[in-house]
Amino acid sequence: MILSKKEQECMKYFAGTELARQIHKEIQTDIAKLLAQGNRRPHLSVILVGDDHASHTYVRNKTRTASLLGMSSSTFFRPSSVSQEDLLELIDRLNKDMNISGLLVQLPLPGHINERAICNAVAPEKDVDGFHIVNIGKLCLDQKCMIPATAAAVWEIIRRTGDATVIMAHRCTPLLRLKELGNLADIVIAAAGVPHLITADMVKEGAMVIDVGINRVQDAVTGKLRLIGDVDFEAVKEKAGFITPVPGGVGPMTIAMVMKNTVTAAKNAPTY
């Protein structure tokens, strides 16, 4: 069978929402089993500080997804003027609440608050973002832990769509060296926070390109802000064998992995 150009393009453009739906079904099955065994319904709590529009959107998407999957959730709003001490007290209270399975603090936080101190205050067993130093340390040692949701999302994309050799670089790698490495790589994962860092000449034919970057730039035509990734999508898509768009690629998968971590936390929670 000969595929049309449009059909070929559809095969290589990764729709994060579709794979996220598969994971959602798996999560719903896990929740049903938990409830059938007499366990508590998984509950996700989110702390949201300030009025950042993007943060409010992210939190709304997470709690809405939790509800659709059969979890309960709660959001604790605090003004941007909240003190670090008050925030730590709230986290401590939620850590001790046995009805809460998973807890996350939406980042970024105001400048007067130490984000690392806040992330480390969340109980490791409830840390569904996977940001606690204990979870990061265990991840580095290849031990069982809460894996950071975005990293887990990228791994799920690779695991469920194919596997290959990976070469790593970073945002300070010289562009010529980045081009050299990129043309050797079977998988290119861009997560530098630099708009259109990865161009077509940095990607070899047929490579898997996963764009984790989320950058807000002003549209030259409309003047409105729009989301773009770290990959020059329009140019790179002509060479890539598989590519994720922004938005709609890694984002939905990241939320799905937060949900999966919440169910894992509920499974591991002590019963009294």
TITIZA-347657 format. One record per atom (N, C-alpha, C): residue in three letters; x negated, y, z. Coordinates in steps of 0.1 Angstrom, whole numbers, plus 2048, in hexadecimal, padded with zeros to 3 digits. Atoms other than C-alpha are relative to their C-alpha. Layout:
AlaXYZ ...
END
This chain:
Met7F77F4800 Met800800800 Met7F780C800 Ile8087F4801 Ile7F28227F6 Ile80880B808 Leu7F97F67F8 Leu7FA83D810 Leu7FE80E7FA Ser8017F2805 Ser801861806 Ser7F7808809 Lys8097F77F9 Lys7EA87D811 Lys80680480E Lys7F97FC7F4 Lys80488882B Lys8007F480A Glu80080C7F7 Glu807864839 Glu7F27FE806 Gln80E8027FC Gln7E186283B Gln7FD80A80B Glu8027F57F6 Glu7E088384E Glu8077FD80D Cys7F88047F4 Cys7FB877867 Cys7F97F5808 Met80780B7F9 Met7E685886F Met7F4805808 Lys80C7FC7F9 Lys7C886C879 Lys80280C80A Tyr7FD7F67F7 Tyr7D988988B Tyr8067FA80C Phe7FC8067F4 Phe7DD87E8AF Phe80B809807 Ala7F67F97F9 Ala7FE8888BF Ala8007FB80F Gly8018047F2 Gly7F88888E4 Gly80D7FC807 Thr7F38027FA Thr81D8888EC Thr8047F17FD Glu7FC80D803 Glu8218668DB Glu7F97F6809 Leu8078097F7 Leu8068548EF Leu80480380E Ala7FB7FD7F3 Ala81286690E Ala80D7F9803 Arg7F38077FE Arg834857909 Arg7FE7F1803 Gln80380E7FD Gln825834909 Gln7FC7FF80F Ile8048007F2 Ile81483C92A Ile80B803809 His7F47FE7F8 His83484A937 His8087F4803 Lys7F880D7FF Lys846829931 Lys7F97F780A Glu8088087F6 Glu82A817944 Glu80280580E Ile7FF7FA7F2 Ile82D82F961 Ile80E7FD805 Gln7F38037FC Gln85382B962 Gln8027F1805 Thr80080E7FC Thr84E805964 Thr7FA7FF80D Asp8078017F3 Asp836809981 Asp80880680B Ile7F77FA7F6 Ile84E820993 Ile80B7F7804 Ala7F58097FE Ala86A80898F Ala7FC7F4809 Lys80680B7F8 Lys8547EC99E Lys7FE80580E Leu8037FB7F3 Leu84A8029BB Leu80D801808 Leu7F47FF7FA Leu86E80A9C3 Leu8077F3803 Ala7FA80D7FE Ala8797E69BF Ala7FA7F980C Gln8078067F4 Gln85F7DD9DA Gln80380780D Gly7FD7F97F4 Gly86E7F59F2 Gly7F780C804 Asn80A7F57FD Asn8538109EF Asn80780E7FD Arg7FB7F2802 Arg8588369EF Arg7FF8037F1 Arg8017FB80D Arg85F8479CE Arg7F38097FF Pro80C7F7801 Pro83E8589C2 Pro80480E800 His7FD7F17FF His83E87D9CB His7F38087FD Leu80B7F7804 Leu8278979BB Leu80380E806 Ser7FF7F27FB Ser8218B89CD Ser7F58087FA Val8097F6807 Val8118D69BC Val80080D807 Ile8027F27FA Ile8038F69CB Ile7FC8097F5 Leu8027F780B Leu8059139B4 Leu7FE80E806 Val8037F37FA Val7F49349BD Val80080A7F5 Gly8017F5809 Gly7FA9559AC Gly80B7FF7F4 Asp7F67FF80B Asp80D95E98C Asp7FB7FE7F2 Asp80680380D Asp7F7951970 Asp80A7F87F8 His7F5806808 His80F949954 His7FC7F27FB Ala80480E804 Ala7FB92B947 Ala8017F680B Ser7FF8097F5 Ser7F991C969 Ser80E7FC803 His7F28037FE His81E91F96E His8067F77F6 Thr7FB80980A Thr82490E94D Thr7FB7F2802 Tyr80680D7FE Tyr80C8F2955 Tyr8087F980B Val7F98067F4 Val81D8EC977 Val80E7FC7FC Arg7F2803804 Arg8408ED968 Arg8007F47F7 Asn80180C808 Asn8358D394E Asn7FE7F3808 Lys80380C7F7 Lys8278BC969 Lys80C7FC808 Thr7F58037F7 Thr8458BE980 Thr80C7FB7F7 Arg7F5804809 Arg85D8BA962 Arg7FD7F17FC Thr80480E804 Thr84A89B957 Thr8027F680B Ala7FD8087F4 Ala84B88D97A Ala80E7FC801 Ser7F28037FF Ser87089097B Ser8057F77F5 Leu7FC80980B Leu875880959 Leu7FC7F2802 Leu80580E7FE Leu860862964 Leu8067FA80D Gly7FA8067F4 Gly87485D984 Gly7F980380D Met8077FB7F4 Met85D86E99D Met80780C806 Ser7FC7F47FB Ser8668899B5 Ser7F4809801 Ser80B7F6800 Ser8518A99B7 Ser80480C808 Ser7FD7F37F9 Ser84E8CA9CA Ser7F48097FC Thr80A7F6803 Thr83B8EA9C2 Thr80080A80B Phe8017F67F6 Phe82E9019DD Phe7F980C7FA Phe8057F3806 Phe82A9259D1 Phe7FA80880A Arg8067F77F7 Arg81293C9E1 Arg7FB80C7F8 Pro8047F5808 Pro8099609D7 Pro7F18007FE Ser80F7FF803 Ser7E69699C9 Ser7F980580C Ser8077FA7F4 Ser7DF97B9EA Ser7FF7F680B Val80080A7F5 Val7E295A9FE Val7F17FF804 Ser80E8027FB Ser7C3955A14 Ser7FC7F17FE Gln80580D801 Gln7AD937A11 Gln8047F780C Glu7FC8077F3 Glu7B592DA35 Glu80E7FB7FF Asp7F1804801 Asp7DB92DA2E Asp8017F57F6 Leu80080B80A Leu7D5918A0F Leu7FB7F3805 Leu80680C7FA Leu7C08FFA22 Leu80A7FA80A Glu7F68057F6 Glu7DB8FDA3D Glu80B7F97F9 Leu7F6806808 Leu7F58F5A22 Leu7FC7F37FB Ile80580D805 Ile7E08DAA13 Ile7FF7F680A Asp80180A7F5 Asp7D98CAA34 Asp80E7FB804 Arg7F28057FD Arg7FF8C9A3B Arg8057F67F6 Leu7FB80980A Leu8068B9A1A Leu7F87F37FF Asn80880D7FF Asn7E98A0A1E Asn8077F780A Lys7FB8087F5 Lys7FA894A3E Lys80F7FC7FD Asp7F2803803 Asp81D892A2E Asp8017F27F9 Met80080E805 Met82386CA28 Met8097FF7F4 Asn7F680080B Asn83F875A0F Asn7F98057F3 Ile8067FA80C Ile8268859F7 Ile7F57F67FB Ser80980A805 Ser81386C9E1 Ser7F48077FA Gly80A7F9806 Gly7FF8849CC Gly80080F802 Leu8017F27FD Leu7F38A89D2 Leu7F68067F6 Leu80A7F9808 Leu7E28C19BA Leu80280F802 Val8007F1800 Val7D98E69BC Val7FD8057F2 Gln8027FC80E Gln7DE8F699A Gln7F580B800 Leu80B7F6802 Leu7BE90898F Leu8038087F3 Pro80A7FA7F7 Pro7B192298A Pro80780780C Leu7FC7F97F4 Leu7B49339AC Leu7FA80E800 Pro8057F37FF Pro7AF9579B5 Pro7F1800804 Gly80E7FF7FE Gly78B9639B7 Gly7FB7FF80F His8048007F2 His78B9669DD His8017F2807 Ile7FF80D7FB Ile7929419E1 Ile7F67F67FA Asn80A809804 Asn7779269DF Asn8077F37FA Glu7F980B806 Glu78590D9C6 Glu7FA7F2805 Arg80680D7FC Arg76C8F19D0 Arg8057FD80E Ala7FB8027F2 Ala7778F59F5 Ala80E7FB7FF Ile7F2804802 Ile79B8F29EA Ile8027F27FB Cys7FF80D806 Cys7968D49D4 Cys7FC7F580A Asn80580A7F6 Asn7838C29F0 Asn8097FF80C Ala7F68017F4 Ala79F8C9A09 Ala80B7F77FD Val7F680A803 Val7B78B39F6 Val7FB7F2803 Ala80480E7FC Ala7B7890A04 Ala7FC7F87F3 Pro80580780C Pro7A387A9EB Pro80B7F67FB Glu7F680A804 Glu7BF8609EB Glu80C8077FA Lys7F57F9806 Lys7D887B9E0 Lys7FC8097F5 Asp8067F7809 Asp7C188D9C9 Asp8027FC7F1 Val7FC80580D Val7D38879A8 Val7F98077F5 Asp8087FA80A Asp7BE8A0995 Asp7F27FA800 Gly80D807800 Gly79F88C99F Gly7F480A802 Phe80A7F57FE Phe78C8AC9AA Phe7F87FF80D His8078017F3 His7828A29CD His7F27FA7FE Ile80E804801 Ile75C89D9D2 Ile7FF7F1802 Val80080F7FE Val7638799DE Val8047F97F3 Asn7FC80780D Asn7758709BE Asn7F68027F5 Ile80B7FD80A Ile75B8819A8 Ile7F47F7802 Gly80B8097FC Gly74086E9BB Gly8027F27FC Lys7FD80E803 Lys75184D9B8 Lys8017FD7F1 Leu80080180E Leu757853993 Leu7F27FF7FA Cys80E801804 Cys73285998E Cys7FA7F3803 Leu80580D7FC Leu72B8389A0 Leu8087F57FA Asp7F880B807 Asp74482598B Asp8087F880B Gln7F78077F6 Gln75A81E9AA Gln80E8047FE Lys7F27FE801 Lys77F81D9AD Lys80480E806 Cys7FD7F27FB Cys78D8419B1 Cys80B8067F7 Met7F77F8808 Met7A585B9A4 Met7F88067F5 Ile8087FB80B Ile797863982 Ile80780E7FC Pro7FA7F3805 Pro79B888977 Pro8097FE7F4 Ala7F6803809 Ala7BA88A962 Ala7FC8027F1 Thr8047FD80E Thr7AA89A943 Thr7F77F67FB Ala80A80A804 Ala78D882942 Ala8077F37FE Ala7F880C801 Ala7A6865947 Ala8088017F3 Ala7F87FF80C Ala7BB87392A Ala7F77FD7F4 Val80980280C Val79D874912 Val7FC7F17FF Trp80480F800 Trp79385091C Trp80C7F87FB Glu7F4807805 Glu7B7844916 Glu8018017F1 Ile7FF7FE80E Ile7B78548F4 Ile7F57F77F8 Ile80A809806 Ile7968428EB Ile8037F2801 Arg7FD80F7FD Arg7A08218FB Arg80B7FB7F8 Arg7F4804807 Arg7C28208EA Arg7FF8027F1 Thr8007FD80F Thr7B782C8C7 Thr7F37FA7FA Gly80C805806 Gly79481D8C3 Gly7F480380A Asp80B7FF7F7 Asp77181C8D2 Asp7F38027F7 Ala80C7FD808 Ala74E8288C6 Ala7F5805809 Thr80C7FA7F8 Thr72C8358D1 Thr80380F802 Val7FE7F27FC Val72D8578E3 Val7F3806803 Ile80B7F87FC Ile7128718E4 Ile80580D807 Met7FC7F57F9 Met71488D8FD Met7F780C7FF Ala8077F3800 Ala70B8B28FC Ala807809809 His7F97F67F7 His7168D290E His80180D7F9 Arg7FE7F3806 Arg7208F6907 Arg7F48087FE Cys80D7F9802 Cys6FC90290A Cys7F77FA7F6 Thr80880680A Thr6EF8EA8F0 Thr7FF8097F4 Pro8027F880C Pro6E08FE8D3 Pro8097FB7F5 Leu7F780480B Leu6F78FE8B5 Leu7FA7F67F6 Leu80680980A Leu6DE8EE89E Leu7FF7F1806 Arg80080D7F9 Arg6D98D28B8 Arg80D7F9800 Leu7F38057FF Leu6FE8CF8BC Leu8057FA7F3 Lys7FD80580D Lys7028CB897 Lys7F97F27FD Glu80780C802 Glu6E88B0896 Glu8067F4808 Leu7F980A7F8 Leu6F889D8B3 Leu80D7FC7FB Gly7F2802805 Gly71B8A18A5 Gly8007F77F4 Asn80180880C Asn711892884 Asn7FC7F2802 Leu80380E7FC Leu705873896 Leu80B7F9807 Ala7F68057F7 Ala72386F8AC Ala80C7FA7F9 Asp7F3806805 Asp7418578A6 Asp80B807807 Ile7F67F97F8 Ile75486A8C1 Ile7FB80E804 Val8037F27FB Val7538908C7 Val80B805809 Ile7F67FB7F6 Ile76489C8E7 Ile7FC80E803 Ala8037F27FD Ala7658C28E9 Ala80780580C Ala7FA7FB7F4 Ala76B8D090B Ala7F880B806 Ala8097F67FC Ala7558EF90D Ala80780E803 Gly7FA7F37FE Gly76F90B90E Gly7FB80B7F7 Val8057F680A Val76191C8EF Val8087FE7F3 Pro7F780280C Pro77A9228D3 Pro7F87FD7F3 His80680480D His7719108B3 His7F17FE800 Leu80E8047FE Leu74F9058C0 Leu7FC7F67F6 Ile80480C809 Ile7508E58AB Ile8068037F3 Thr7FD7FD80E Thr7508EC886 Thr7FE7F47F8 Ala80080C808 Ala7538D5869 Ala7F27FA7FD Asp80E805803 Asp72D8D3863 Asp7FA7F980C Met8058077F5 Met7298C5886 Met8067F2802 Val7F980C7FF Val73F8A7880 Val7FE7F77F4 Lys80380980C Lys73788886A Lys80E7FB7FB Glu7F4805806 Glu751879853 Glu8057F4808 Gly7F980B7F9 Gly76A863865 Gly7FF80080F Ala8028007F2 Ala76186D888 Ala80D802808 Met7F47FD7F7 Met77A86E8A5 Met7FD80D807 Val8037F27FA Val77D8928B1 Val80C80280A Ile7F77FD7F5 Ile78E8988D3 Ile7FE80E806 Asp8027F27FC Asp7948BC8DC Asp80780380D Val7FB7FE7F2 Val7988C3901 Val80280F802 Gly8007F17FD Gly7938E98FE Gly80E8067FF Ile7F47F8801 Ile7AF901905 Ile7FC80E801 Asn8047F2800 Asn7A89258FB Asn80C8087FB Arg7F67F6805 Arg7C09428F8 Arg7FA80B7F9 Val8067F6808 Val7B89598DC Val80C8087FA Gln7F67F8807 Gln7CB9758CB Gln8017FD7F2 Asp7FD80380E Asp7DB96C8AA Asp7FE80D7F8 Ala8037F4808 Ala7CD98488F Ala80C8057F9 Val7F47FC807 Val7EF98587E Val80B805809 Thr7F57FC7F7 Thr80998689A Thr7FC80980C Gly8057F97F4 Gly7F39958B5 Gly8037F980D Lys7FC8077F4 Lys80197C8CD Lys7F57F6804 Leu80A80A7FC Leu7EC9648E2 Leu8047F27FB Arg7FD80E804 Arg7EA9408D5 Arg7F57F7805 Leu80A80A7FB Leu7D89208E0 Leu7F87FB7F4 Ile80880780A Ile7BB9138CC Ile7F67F7808 Gly80A8097F9 Gly7A18F88D5 Gly7F28047FE Asp80E7FE802 Asp77C8F58D5 Asp7FB7FC7F2 Val80380580E Val77E8E58B2 Val8078087F6 Asp7FA7FA80B Asp7848F7892 Asp8097F67F9 Phe7F780B804 Phe7A28E188B Phe8027FF7F1 Glu7FD80080F Glu7AA8EB867 Glu7F47FB7F8 Ala80C804808 Ala7868E685B Ala7FC7F2804 Val80580D7FC Val77D8C7870 Val80A7F57FC Lys7F780B803 Lys79D8B4868 Lys7FE7FA7F2 Glu80380680D Glu7918B0844 Glu7F57F6800 Lys80B80A7FF Lys77389B850 Lys8037F680A Ala7FE8097F5 Ala78088B870 Ala8097F47FC Gly7F780C803 Gly78F86886F Gly80B80080A Phe7F68007F5 Phe7A287088F Phe7FE80E807 Ile8027F37F9 Ile7A889289F Ile80C804808 Thr7F57FB7F8 Thr7BD8A18BB Thr80280F7FF Pro7FD7F2802 Pro7CE8C28B7 Pro80180780E Val7FE7F87F4 Val7D18DF8D0 Val80A80A7FC Pro7FC8097F6 Pro7EB8E18DD Pro8067F37FB Gly7F980C804 Gly7FC8BF8DD Gly7F77F47FF Gly80980C801 Gly7DE8A88DF Gly7FD7FB80E Val8048057F3 Val7CC8A3900 Val80980480B Gly7F87FA7F6 Gly7E38B9914 Gly80B7F7805 Pro7F58097FC Pro8028A1915 Pro7FA7F4807 Met80680B7FA Met7EA88591D Met7FB80380E Thr8057FD7F3 Thr7DB89793A Thr80B80080B Ile7F48017F7 Ile7FD89C94A Ile8047F2803 Ala7FD80E7FE Ala804878944 Ala7F77F980A Met8098067F7 Met7E586E957 Met80180580E Val7FD7FB7F3 Val7EE885974 Val80C7F8806 Met7F48087FC Met80F871976 Met7FB7F2804 Lys80580E7FE Lys7FC850974 Lys7F880080D Asn8077FF7F4 Asn7E585C990 Asn80980180C Thr7F67FF7F5 Thr8038659A5 Thr8067F2804 Val7FB80D7FE Val8118429A1 Val7F67F7807 Thr80B8087FA Thr7EF8339AA Thr7FF80480F Ala8007FB7F2 Ala7EF8499CA Ala80B7FA808 Ala7F58067F9 Ala81183C9D3 Ala7FE7F2803 Lys80280F7FE Lys8078189CE Lys7F67FE80B Asn80B8027F6 Asn7E881D9E4 Asn80480680E Ala7FC7F97F4 Ala7FB8319FF Ala8037F580B Pro7FD80A7F6 Pro7FD81FA21 Pro80F800803 Thr7F28027FD Thr820812A2B Thr8017FF80F Tyr7FD8017F1 Tyr82E817A4E Tyr80E7FC802 
END
